[in-house]
């Protein structure tokens, strides 16, 4: 994952950039530990908003699993009452909905991932940012722990910790 982050040069969110994000989001499944009650059935990655990441994720995760579990990609409107998934990606065009989504999912074991500057301080667990044309991660460990998720120290070392 470190190689991906260091080699990811982003300018104006090209489709290949979303391929890098898809790969990194898949890697989160190896560095985040969900509670036992979330370890059965399909592993669901949800997306809020219209994003090229949807197609990139579908393509990237084809034939991949989380342990022995099939990965399913689902899209949700920002106004959904619930988000039955393990990872929820909030696209840039829906970033204004983050606070509402974070409040609506408070206490659930759901990893919120976003892609707009400053969102890790506003409820997101992991936020993709661009620094000097490179993809970087902002990680809010408190938000992750409040959701009853555990993050591996290796992933913490790859990102910038924020509160």
C-alpha positions as CSV (number, residue, x, y, z in Angstrom):
1,X,0.0,0.0,0.0
2,X,2.9,2.4,0.7
3,X,4.1,2.0,-2.9
4,X,0.6,2.9,-4.1
5,X,0.5,6.0,-2.0
6,X,4.0,7.2,-2.9
7,X,3.5,6.6,-6.6
8,X,0.0,8.1,-6.9
9,X,0.3,11.4,-8.6
10,X,-3.0,13.1,-8.9
11,X,-3.9,16.2,-10.8
12,X,-7.5,16.5,-11.8
13,X,-8.9,13.1,-10.6
14,X,-8.4,11.1,-13.8
15,X,-10.0,7.6,-14.1
16,X,-6.6,6.0,-13.3
17,X,-6.6,8.0,-10.0
18,X,-9.8,6.3,-9.1
19,X,-8.2,2.9,-9.9
20,X,-5.6,3.7,-7.3
21,X,-8.3,4.7,-4.8
22,X,-10.2,1.4,-5.5
23,X,-7.0,-0.5,-4.8
24,X,-6.4,1.3,-1.6
25,X,-10.0,0.9,-0.4
26,X,-9.7,-2.8,-1.1
27,X,-6.5,-2.8,1.0
28,X,-8.4,-1.2,3.9
29,X,-10.1,-4.6,4.3
30,X,-6.8,-6.1,5.4
31,X,-5.9,-3.3,7.9
32,X,-9.2,-2.6,9.5
33,X,-10.8,-5.2,11.9
34,X,-14.6,-5.2,12.1
35,X,-16.4,-6.7,15.2
36,X,-17.5,-10.3,15.1
37,X,-21.1,-9.5,14.2
38,X,-19.9,-7.9,10.9
39,X,-17.8,-10.9,9.8
40,X,-20.5,-13.0,8.1
41,X,-22.3,-12.7,4.8
42,X,-21.0,-10.5,1.9
43,X,-18.5,-7.8,2.5
44,X,-20.3,-4.6,1.3
45,X,-18.6,-1.5,0.1
46,X,-21.1,1.4,-0.3
47,X,-20.7,4.5,-2.4
48,X,-22.7,7.8,-1.9
49,X,-22.9,10.0,-4.9
50,X,-22.0,9.6,-8.6
51,X,-18.4,8.7,-8.8
52,X,-16.1,7.0,-11.3
53,X,-14.9,5.0,-8.3
54,X,-18.0,2.8,-8.5
55,X,-17.0,1.3,-11.8
56,X,-13.3,1.2,-10.8
57,X,-14.2,-0.7,-7.6
58,X,-16.5,-3.2,-9.5
59,X,-13.7,-3.9,-11.9
60,X,-10.9,-4.1,-9.3
61,X,-12.7,-6.4,-6.9
62,X,-13.9,-8.8,-9.5
63,X,-12.8,-12.3,-8.2
64,X,-11.4,-10.8,-4.9
65,X,-12.7,-11.6,-1.5
66,X,-12.4,-10.5,2.1
67,X,-11.3,-13.8,3.7
68,X,-13.9,-16.2,2.1
69,X,-16.5,-13.5,1.8
70,X,-17.7,-12.1,-1.6
71,X,-17.3,-8.3,-2.0
72,X,-20.4,-6.5,-3.2
73,X,-20.5,-2.8,-4.4
74,X,-23.7,-0.9,-3.6
75,X,-24.7,2.7,-4.2
76,X,-26.7,4.7,-1.7
77,X,-28.4,8.2,-1.8
78,X,-27.0,10.6,0.8
79,X,-30.6,10.7,2.2
80,X,-30.7,7.0,2.9
81,X,-32.1,6.0,6.4
82,X,-29.4,3.3,6.7
83,X,-26.2,2.2,5.0
84,X,-25.9,-1.5,5.4
85,X,-22.2,-1.9,4.5
86,X,-18.8,-2.2,5.9
87,X,-17.1,0.7,4.1
88,X,-19.0,3.7,2.9
89,X,-17.2,6.0,0.4
90,X,-18.6,9.5,0.2
91,X,-17.8,11.1,-3.1
92,X,-16.6,14.6,-3.5
93,X,-20.0,15.8,-4.9
94,X,-21.7,14.5,-1.7
95,X,-19.1,15.8,0.8
96,X,-21.6,18.4,2.2
97,X,-23.6,15.4,3.4
98,X,-20.8,13.9,5.5
99,X,-21.9,15.4,8.8
100,X,-25.4,14.1,8.4
101,X,-24.2,10.7,7.3
102,X,-21.7,10.5,10.2
103,X,-24.5,11.4,12.7
104,X,-26.9,8.9,11.1
105,X,-24.4,6.1,11.3
106,X,-22.9,7.1,14.7
107,X,-22.0,4.0,16.8
108,X,-22.3,1.6,13.8
109,X,-19.2,-0.4,12.7
110,X,-19.0,1.4,9.4
111,X,-15.7,2.8,8.0
112,X,-16.5,6.2,6.5
113,X,-14.1,7.2,3.6
114,X,-14.1,10.5,1.9
115,X,-12.1,12.5,-0.6
116,X,-12.4,16.2,0.2
117,X,-10.0,18.4,2.3
118,X,-10.8,18.5,6.0
119,X,-13.4,15.8,6.1
120,X,-11.5,13.6,8.6
121,X,-12.1,16.3,11.2
122,X,-15.8,16.4,10.3
123,X,-16.7,12.7,10.8
124,X,-14.8,10.7,8.2
125,X,-12.5,7.9,9.3
126,X,-10.1,8.0,6.4
127,X,-10.0,10.9,3.9
128,X,-8.1,10.9,0.6
129,X,-6.3,14.3,0.1
130,X,-3.9,15.6,-2.5
131,X,-0.6,17.0,-1.3
132,X,1.9,18.3,-3.9
133,X,0.1,16.2,-6.5
134,X,0.3,13.0,-4.5
135,X,-2.5,11.0,-3.0
136,X,-2.3,11.0,0.8
137,X,-4.5,9.7,3.6
138,X,-5.8,11.7,6.6
139,X,-6.8,9.2,9.3
140,X,-9.0,10.1,12.3
141,X,-8.2,7.3,14.8
142,X,-10.8,8.6,17.2
143,X,-13.6,8.3,14.6
144,X,-12.5,4.8,13.8
145,X,-12.4,3.7,17.4
146,X,-15.8,5.3,18.1
147,X,-17.2,3.0,15.4
148,X,-15.9,-0.1,17.2
149,X,-13.3,-0.7,14.5
150,X,-9.6,-1.5,15.0
151,X,-7.0,-0.1,12.7
152,X,-3.6,-1.7,12.2
153,X,-0.6,0.3,13.1
154,X,0.8,-0.2,9.6
155,X,-2.1,1.7,8.2
156,X,-1.8,4.5,10.8
157,X,1.9,5.0,9.8
158,X,0.9,5.5,6.1
159,X,-1.4,8.5,6.8
160,X,-1.5,11.8,8.6
161,X,-3.3,11.5,11.9
162,X,-5.9,14.2,12.5
163,X,-8.4,14.8,15.3
